Amino acid sequence: MRYLPLDEITEDMCLARPIFAGDGRVLLSNGVKLTKAYLARLKDMGYENLYVYRAGEELNDFTTPVSDQTMREAIQGVKEAFSKATQRQQLNIRNVNQIVGYIMDEILANPTVLYNLMDIKNHDNYYYHHSVNVCIISTLIAKEMGLARDKVKDLSTGALLHDLGMVCVDPRILELPRKLTEEEMVAVREHTNFGFQLLRSERDLSILVAHTAYQHHERMDGSGYPKGLVGDKIHLFGKIVAVADSYETMTSGRVYRKAMWSHEAIRQLRESAPEKYDPEVVAAMERSIASYPVGSVVVLNTHEEAVVVDVNAKKITIQFSSGPRVNALLDLEPDSEIKIEERLS
């Protein structure tokens, strides 16, 4: 299985990971042969990369932080929450709690699981996918930091709903296919205030959920918003979601900005701590996210190429795609002589 740009995908390839629509429905399922018509349609819809494999190629099993079913239900739940917030209706807190419970149960049950896949999303479903991914990453960080389950629940809920205030921002601004002007950014930054007001009115949610949404753009040096809080004035939940949100944003391509690879985003966050991000949170994130996710095509220090077929907290499993060991599997551990030198796709 490889994670490839659409322009590099050929008609002898099949889809290896499902594509979810904005409402959580499966747009295309695993195993679908990617014809020219499918690829052209996906390109028109704004998709840039897909997980693929060649017909007849054996797919290796690997562990993901949450199941496809949980991912689908979570996307549906976020879409419903955004819809209700748009209409100023009370959220379905029971459904939100159920989704957060599923995500927590699956992540906390697996001590070595990492965030090990790049997401497949386009403009139409961006905020729904983004919200779920930020929740998953935040939950992994909280697990790594040893937070108690009740605290993880409030954090995960705040992470899932951290961008709810976007429903109050002029949608014409959010749909602009370019970098925003300073005036437009001022309008977008209001989403933290809007989200706080929407969530604090929910009687069945902890006030910490609202504060998580309120503070996820604060930065350690006071350069963030909406309050310009400094250091310990920012709640731990705000610090965690700030890191998760920044990582997910960095690794997501937009029309006006190329996506970073995972290892590049991790390095940038590390270099930005402690000025922008809490170093302890960034360190926990580094231990929670795969630098080279499943599907990465990489070059080794032996000059061979390989594909990452599995990764967890202890090792990376690669399958050689060039040289005398083609198709052979190898586990790379921290002290292995063979190391990854570069990611190609």
C-alpha positions, 0 to 999 in steps of 0.5 A, spaced: 500 500 500 502 506 498 500 513 499 501 517 492 499 523 489 493 522 484 497 524 478 502 518 480 496 513 480 495 508 474 489 504 472 492 498 474 491 500 482 485 500 487 483 504 493 486 501 499 483 506 504 476 508 504 474 515 502 469 518 506 464 523 504 462 530 508 456 526 512 460 520 513 458 516 508 463 511 504 464 515 498 469 509 495 470 503 498 477 499 499 478 495 493 475 499 488 479 499 481 481 507 480 479 508 473 480 514 469 473 517 470 474 515 478 481 519 478 478 525 474 472 526 478 476 525 485 481 530 482 475 535 480 472 534 488 479 536 490 482 530 493 490 530 492 493 523 495 490 516 495 492 510 499 492 505 493 495 498 491 496 494 485 491 489 483 493 482 485 498 485 490 497 483 497 495 488 503 499 487 510 495 488 516 496 494 520 493 497 526 490 504 526 488 508 532 480 508 531 476 503 526 473 505 520 466 504 523 468 509 529 471 514 524 465 514 519 460 515 526 465 520 528 465 524 522 457 524 522 457 526 529 461 532 527 457 534 521 451 533 525 454 538 531 456 543 526 449 543 523 445 544 529 450 549 531 449 553 525 441 553 527 443 555 534 440 548 536 442 544 542 447 539 541 446 531 541 450 531 547 449 523 548 451 522 541 458 526 542 459 522 548 458 516 545 463 518 539 468 520 544 467 514 548 469 509 542 475 513 540 477 513 547 476 506 548 480 504 542 486 508 543 486 507 550 486 499 549 492 499 545 498 501 548 503 501 542 498 504 537 500 511 533 497 516 529 500 512 523 495 514 517 495 521 513 488 523 512 484 523 505 480 529 505 477 535 500 475 542 502 467 539 502 469 535 508 475 538 511 473 541 518 469 534 519 475 530 518 480 535 521 476 535 528 476 528 528 483 527 527 485 533 532 480 529 537 484 522 535 491 526 536 489 529 542 487 523 545 493 519 544 497 525 547 493 525 553 494 517 554 502 518 553 502 524 558 498 519 563 492 523 564 486 520 568 480 518 564 475 523 566 480 528 564 481 525 557 474 525 556 473 532 557 479 534 553 477 529 547 470 532 547 473 539 547 478 537 541 472 534 537 468 540 538 474 545 538 472 548 531 465 549 532 465 556 532 467 556 525 459 555 523 459 563 525 464 565 520 462 568 513 462 561 509 465 565 503 471 567 507 472 559 508 471 558 501 476 562 498 482 558 494 487 563 497 491 565 503 487 570 507 488 577 508 489 580 515 482 583 515 479 576 513 484 572 518 481 577 524 474 575 522 476 567 522 480 568 529 473 570 532 471 562 531 474 561 538 470 566 541 464 563 538 465 556 539 466 558 547 459 561 547 456 555 543 459 550 548 458 554 554 451 554 553 451 546 553 448 544 560 451 537 559 458 539 557 464 541 562 466 548 562 473 545 560 470 543 553 468 550 552 475 553 554 479 548 550 475 550 544 477 558 546 484 557 548 486 552 542 490 558 538 493 561 544 501 560 544 506 560 550 509 567 548 503 570 548 502 571 540 496 567 540 489 569 540 483 570 543 486 573 549 494 573 548 495 568 554 502 566 556 505 560 559 501 557 565 495 561 564 493 557 558 490 550 560 493 544 559 487 542 554 488 548 550 496 546 550 494 539 547 489 541 542 494 547 540 499 542 538 494 537 535 491 542 531 497 545 528 500 538 526 493 536 523 493 543 519 501 542 517 500 535 514 493 537 510 494 540 503 490 546 501 489 550 495 494 555 497 499 551 501 502 544 500 502 539 505 508 537 510 510 530 511 509 528 518 516 528 520 517 535 517 511 537 521 514 534 527 520 537 526 517 544 526 513 543 532 519 541 536 523 547 533 517 552 535 517 549 543 518 552 548 516 559 544 510 557 541 508 550 544 509 547 551 515 542 550 512 537 554 506 536 550 510 536 543 515 531 546 508 527 548 506 528 541 512 526 538 511 519 541 504 519 539 505 520 531 509 516 526 514 520 523 513 515 517 506 513 516 503 507 513 504 508 506 510 512 506 515 511 500 522 512 503 529 511 501 534 507 506 541 509 508 542 503 503 540 506 497 534 501 497 527 504 496 521 501 501 514 502 503 512 503 510 507 497 511 506 498 519 508 502 525 507 502 532 511 505 538 516 500 538 518 499 530 517 500 523 515 495 518 518 496 511 517 492 505 523 493 500 520 495 493 527 496 490 534 492 490 535 485 491 530 484 497 524 486 493 518 484 497 521 482 503 519 485 510 524 488 515 522 491 522 526 497 523 528 498 531 531 505 534 538 501 534 537 498 527 543 499 522 538 500 516 535 507 517 530 511 513 533 517 510 528 520 505 521 520 504 519 520 497 511 520 497 
